[in-house]
């Protein structure tokens, strides 16, 4: 079976809203009894997540505006000259099952570069997020029937503790992955549609920015 991953439409995401989530605490609202002191704190782990170089939790409105009380910055503390990583708890995928991964990302600085994620043997770099607000990214992939994790990795080294904000991470099963022709039809007339190249194939992507007024 050919492995593939690509951005898909937010319309497809909304059409599968009833699917069961596989990621625990994707909004980072459950601190597991920890307390954020001031505007931010960092922890070795959170319910559903563990980190390399810890996990930095920031209060909503400190440097960015998320979707609840908290969001995370992928680059945390302390630097150890190894890439910053955020790893979910393990879960199993079903061979041949379609999955939809979504998350919101925002740059802290314009020169922060990119970050990447890996799940079930699939990987993708993310570089089109902006500093002005959170952008929604959605991806489809086909399960391999393996025990896996979702892992986010910063493109910066462990000595750079300023990086990428993440919030509202979700992974759900979906009934099917839309064919490119159907996906294009669904997206006709929608606002804010751009183009993104994923693994050499041209796909349409719906990008939504989230800001508080």
C-alpha positions, 0 to 999 in steps of 0.5 A, a space after each residue: 500500500 502506498 504511504 501518503 500524507 497531504 493537507 485536506 479541507 476543513 470542510 472534510 474535518 467538520 463532516 467527521 466531527 463525531 469521530 472518536 479522538 485518539 489524542 488525549 489532552 490535545 488542547 493542553 488544558 489538563 495540567 495534571 495537577 501542575 500550576 503555571 506560575 506567572 505567564 508560563 511554566 515548563 514541566 517534564 510531562 502533561 496528561 497525554 504528553 511527554 517532552 524532550 527538554 520539557 514542555 513549556 505551557 503558556 497562559 492564553 494571551 501572554 504571547 499568543 491567543 489560543 483556544 482555552 486557558 493554555 497553549 504550548 511552545 514547542 521550544 522549551 527549557 533548558 536547552 541541551 543542543 538536541 531538537 525539542 520534541 513533544 510526544 503523545 501517549 502511544 496509540 494503535 492505528 488500524 491497517 487501512 483505516 483513514 485518519 485525520 490529524 489537525 492542529 493549530 500553529 503559530 510562529 513566535 518570530 518571523 525567522 523561527 523556520 519550521 517544525 515537523 511532525 511524525 505519526 505512524 511512519 508518516 512525516 511532514 514539515 510545517 513552515 507556512 504558519 505566521 506570527 499574527 495568529 494561529 493557523 489551522 493545519 489538517 492532514 490525512 493518512 492511512 493507518 499501518 496497524 502499528 503502535 505509534 505516537 504523534 511527535 512534534 519536533 522543532 527545527 531549531 536546536 536545543 539552544 534556541 528556546 524561542 519557537 513555535 506555538 501549538 494548540 488544539 491537536 486532534 487525531 480522529 478516524 474518518 470514514 474515507 479520504 476524499 479523492 482529489 477531484 471531490 476535494 476540489 469540488 468541495 473547496 470551490 467558492 471557499 475563502 482563504 484557499 491556498 495551494 500546498 505541495 505535499 510529497 510531490 502532489 499538488 493539493 488544495 488546503 484551507 487555512 484559517 487564522 485564529 485571533 482574539 479581537 
